[in-house]
């Protein structure tokens, strides 16, 4: 990993007090929806982002959600924590995604779509694993923010963006420029912030799940499939969907289940 990216990770500020409070509530078996909503309500921006997600057609709640308690009740504690963490991480980092040819808003949208896809897909396979994967999918592209910053500093935006536009494997492009993939950078970021080891490992190998330890290979493979279908440069394109479904079939999944979920999400866009 380039020393400039390592330095960027080491210099990252700690997560906000609100995030610490949310994590504490989530870890407390005696806490519930009201406690989590109360922790969130101290940060108006987090509430706004949570309500925006709750009122998105992606989740199809069918009624307007107007406060944090309603949102937490509908999403549940695990999903709420994931959404809050994802939005807070992007807020904390300086997001300029120009080298990837997208805006910061589009980057946030793609992260949300990856999370929604893995949730809807894996709830048909294993609900407990679905909750675990949702957070990882929501945050797995975080490393691209630091790679993007490094590319800009090295004044390689034009050439990098050109390769990104044409590529069906962004990890290869990233590796050729910064000697590391975004999955590996993301893993280092969340190790810096003290996330649990399983979470870090499943993301670390998401660009190359064949190398993943057996205990997390399924998770890394699922993350890789989702980031292939909802890729940063070609989200839900015909080529991206075909690549993702082929990977799912090769990994032993019933690809028709995934195909149906993809179709359902496309109907909401």
C-alpha positions as CSV (number, residue, x, y, z in Angstrom):
1,X,0.0,0.0,0.0
2,X,1.3,3.4,-0.9
3,X,2.7,5.4,2.0
4,X,0.5,8.4,1.1
5,X,-2.6,6.3,1.5
6,X,-1.3,4.8,4.8
7,X,-0.6,8.3,6.0
8,X,-4.2,9.4,5.0
9,X,-5.6,6.5,7.0
10,X,-3.5,7.2,10.1
11,X,-4.6,10.9,10.0
12,X,-8.3,10.1,9.9
13,X,-10.2,11.7,12.8
14,X,-12.2,9.5,15.2
15,X,-15.9,8.8,14.4
16,X,-18.3,11.3,16.0
17,X,-19.8,11.0,19.5
18,X,-23.2,10.3,17.9
19,X,-21.7,7.2,16.2
20,X,-20.1,6.1,19.5
21,X,-23.5,6.5,21.2
22,X,-25.2,4.5,18.4
23,X,-22.7,1.7,18.6
24,X,-23.0,1.6,22.4
25,X,-26.8,1.4,22.2
26,X,-26.6,-1.3,19.5
27,X,-24.2,-3.4,21.7
28,X,-26.4,-3.1,24.8
29,X,-28.8,-6.0,24.9
30,X,-31.1,-4.1,27.2
31,X,-31.5,-1.2,24.7
32,X,-34.3,-0.8,22.2
33,X,-35.7,1.3,19.4
34,X,-36.4,4.3,21.6
35,X,-32.9,4.4,22.9
36,X,-31.4,4.2,19.4
37,X,-33.7,6.9,18.1
38,X,-32.7,9.2,21.1
39,X,-29.0,8.7,20.3
40,X,-29.6,9.6,16.6
41,X,-31.8,12.7,17.3
42,X,-28.9,14.6,18.7
43,X,-27.5,15.0,15.1
44,X,-30.0,16.7,12.7
45,X,-27.9,15.7,9.6
46,X,-28.0,12.0,10.6
47,X,-31.8,12.3,11.1
48,X,-32.2,13.9,7.7
49,X,-30.2,11.2,6.0
50,X,-32.1,8.4,7.8
51,X,-35.5,9.9,6.8
52,X,-34.3,10.3,3.3
53,X,-33.4,6.6,3.2
54,X,-36.7,5.6,4.9
55,X,-38.7,7.5,2.3
56,X,-36.8,6.0,-0.6
57,X,-38.8,3.7,-2.9
58,X,-36.0,1.2,-2.5
59,X,-37.5,0.1,0.8
60,X,-41.2,0.5,-0.1
61,X,-42.5,1.3,3.3
62,X,-45.6,2.8,1.7
63,X,-46.1,5.8,3.9
64,X,-44.2,9.0,4.7
65,X,-41.7,8.6,7.6
66,X,-41.5,11.8,9.5
67,X,-39.3,11.1,12.6
68,X,-36.4,9.1,13.8
69,X,-38.4,6.7,16.0
70,X,-40.6,5.7,13.0
71,X,-37.6,5.1,10.9
72,X,-35.8,3.0,13.5
73,X,-39.0,1.0,14.0
74,X,-39.3,0.2,10.4
75,X,-35.6,-0.4,9.6
76,X,-34.8,-2.2,12.8
77,X,-31.7,-1.6,14.9
78,X,-29.2,-3.3,12.7
79,X,-30.2,-1.6,9.5
80,X,-30.5,1.8,11.2
81,X,-27.0,1.5,12.6
82,X,-25.7,0.6,9.1
83,X,-27.4,3.6,7.4
84,X,-26.2,6.0,10.2
85,X,-22.6,4.7,10.0
86,X,-22.5,4.9,6.2
87,X,-23.7,8.4,6.0
88,X,-21.5,9.6,8.9
89,X,-18.4,8.0,7.3
90,X,-18.9,9.8,4.0
91,X,-19.6,13.1,5.9
92,X,-16.4,12.7,7.9
93,X,-14.2,12.1,4.8
94,X,-13.7,14.7,2.1
95,X,-15.5,13.1,-0.8
96,X,-14.3,14.0,-4.3
97,X,-15.0,11.2,-6.7
98,X,-14.0,12.9,-9.9
99,X,-11.3,10.2,-10.8
100,X,-14.1,7.7,-10.8
101,X,-16.3,9.9,-13.0
102,X,-19.1,10.4,-10.5
103,X,-20.3,13.0,-8.0
104,X,-20.3,12.5,-4.3
105,X,-24.1,12.2,-4.4
106,X,-23.9,9.4,-7.0
107,X,-21.3,7.6,-4.9
108,X,-23.7,7.7,-1.9
109,X,-26.5,6.5,-4.1
110,X,-24.5,3.5,-5.4
111,X,-23.5,2.6,-1.8
112,X,-27.1,2.6,-0.9
113,X,-28.0,0.5,-3.9
114,X,-25.3,-2.1,-3.1
115,X,-26.7,-2.4,0.4
116,X,-30.3,-2.6,-0.7
117,X,-29.4,-5.3,-3.3
118,X,-27.5,-7.5,-0.8
119,X,-30.3,-7.1,1.8
120,X,-33.1,-8.1,-0.5
121,X,-31.1,-10.9,-2.1
122,X,-29.8,-12.4,1.2
123,X,-33.0,-12.2,3.0
124,X,-34.1,-15.0,0.6
125,X,-31.1,-17.0,1.6
126,X,-30.3,-16.3,5.3
127,X,-31.8,-13.4,7.2
128,X,-29.1,-13.3,9.9
129,X,-26.4,-13.1,7.3
130,X,-28.4,-10.5,5.4
131,X,-28.2,-8.0,8.3
132,X,-24.4,-8.7,8.7
133,X,-23.8,-8.1,5.0
134,X,-25.9,-5.0,4.8
135,X,-23.5,-2.9,6.7
136,X,-20.5,-4.3,4.8
137,X,-22.1,-3.6,1.5
138,X,-23.1,-0.1,2.6
139,X,-19.5,0.7,3.5
140,X,-17.4,-1.5,1.2
141,X,-16.5,1.2,-1.3
142,X,-15.2,3.7,1.3
143,X,-11.6,3.0,0.3
144,X,-12.4,4.6,-3.1
145,X,-12.6,8.0,-1.4
146,X,-9.0,7.8,-0.3
147,X,-7.8,6.4,-3.6
148,X,-9.6,9.2,-5.4
149,X,-7.9,11.7,-3.2
150,X,-4.5,10.2,-3.9
151,X,-5.1,10.2,-7.7
152,X,-6.1,13.8,-7.5
153,X,-3.0,14.7,-5.5
154,X,-0.8,12.8,-8.1
155,X,-2.5,14.7,-10.9
156,X,-3.5,11.5,-12.6
157,X,-7.3,12.1,-12.7
158,X,-7.7,12.2,-16.5
159,X,-5.8,9.0,-17.2
160,X,-7.4,7.1,-14.2
161,X,-10.9,8.3,-15.1
162,X,-10.4,7.2,-18.7
163,X,-9.4,3.6,-17.6
164,X,-12.2,3.5,-15.0
165,X,-14.8,4.4,-17.7
166,X,-13.8,1.4,-19.9
167,X,-13.1,-1.1,-17.2
168,X,-15.2,-4.1,-16.0
169,X,-12.8,-4.7,-13.1
170,X,-12.0,-1.5,-11.1
171,X,-9.8,-3.4,-8.7
172,X,-7.3,-4.0,-11.5
173,X,-7.2,-0.3,-12.4
174,X,-6.8,0.7,-8.8
175,X,-4.0,-1.8,-8.3
176,X,-2.1,-0.4,-11.3
177,X,-2.2,3.2,-10.0
178,X,-1.9,2.9,-6.2
179,X,-0.7,-0.7,-5.6
180,X,-3.8,-1.6,-3.7
181,X,-7.5,-2.2,-4.2
182,X,-10.3,-0.2,-2.6
183,X,-11.4,-3.3,-0.6
184,X,-8.0,-3.5,1.0
185,X,-8.0,0.3,1.8
186,X,-11.5,0.1,3.2
187,X,-10.4,-2.8,5.5
188,X,-7.5,-0.6,6.8
189,X,-9.8,2.3,7.4
190,X,-12.2,0.3,9.6
191,X,-9.3,-1.4,11.4
192,X,-8.1,2.2,12.2
193,X,-11.6,2.9,13.6
194,X,-11.7,-0.3,15.7
195,X,-14.4,-2.3,13.9
196,X,-14.7,-6.1,14.5
197,X,-12.3,-8.5,12.8
198,X,-15.0,-10.4,10.9
199,X,-16.4,-7.2,9.3
200,X,-12.9,-6.1,8.3
201,X,-11.9,-9.4,6.8
202,X,-15.1,-9.9,4.7
203,X,-14.5,-6.4,3.1
204,X,-10.7,-6.9,2.7
205,X,-11.2,-9.9,0.4
206,X,-14.2,-8.5,-1.4
207,X,-12.1,-7.7,-4.5
208,X,-10.6,-11.2,-4.5
209,X,-12.8,-13.6,-2.6
210,X,-10.9,-16.7,-3.8
211,X,-8.2,-15.7,-1.4
212,X,-10.6,-15.2,1.6
213,X,-10.3,-17.5,4.6
214,X,-13.1,-20.2,4.5
215,X,-15.0,-18.7,7.4
216,X,-15.7,-15.5,5.6
217,X,-15.4,-16.6,1.9
218,X,-19.2,-16.6,1.5
219,X,-19.5,-13.0,2.7
220,X,-16.6,-11.7,0.6
221,X,-18.1,-13.5,-2.5
222,X,-21.5,-12.0,-1.9
223,X,-20.0,-8.5,-1.6
224,X,-18.0,-9.0,-4.8
225,X,-21.1,-10.1,-6.7
226,X,-23.0,-7.0,-5.5
227,X,-20.2,-4.6,-6.3
228,X,-20.0,-6.2,-9.8
229,X,-23.7,-5.6,-10.5
230,X,-23.9,-2.2,-8.9
231,X,-20.4,-1.1,-10.0
232,X,-19.2,2.5,-9.5
233,X,-18.8,3.1,-13.2
234,X,-21.6,1.0,-14.7
235,X,-24.3,0.4,-12.1
236,X,-27.0,-2.0,-13.3
237,X,-25.7,-1.9,-16.8
238,X,-26.4,-5.0,-19.0
239,X,-22.7,-6.0,-18.8
240,X,-22.5,-5.5,-15.1
241,X,-25.6,-7.6,-14.4
242,X,-24.3,-10.4,-16.6
243,X,-21.0,-10.4,-14.9
244,X,-22.6,-10.5,-11.4
245,X,-25.0,-13.2,-12.3
246,X,-22.2,-15.3,-13.8
247,X,-20.2,-14.9,-10.6
248,X,-23.2,-15.9,-8.5
249,X,-23.8,-19.0,-10.7
250,X,-20.1,-20.0,-10.5
251,X,-20.2,-19.6,-6.7
252,X,-23.1,-22.0,-6.4
253,X,-25.9,-19.6,-5.8
254,X,-29.3,-19.9,-7.5
255,X,-28.7,-17.0,-9.8
256,X,-32.4,-16.7,-10.7
257,X,-33.2,-15.5,-7.2
258,X,-30.6,-12.8,-7.6
259,X,-31.9,-11.9,-11.1
260,X,-35.4,-11.5,-9.7
261,X,-34.1,-9.2,-7.0
262,X,-32.2,-7.1,-9.5
263,X,-35.3,-6.8,-11.6
264,X,-37.3,-5.7,-8.6
265,X,-34.8,-2.9,-7.8
266,X,-34.7,-1.8,-11.4
267,X,-38.4,-1.3,-11.2
268,X,-38.0,1.2,-8.4
269,X,-35.3,3.3,-10.2
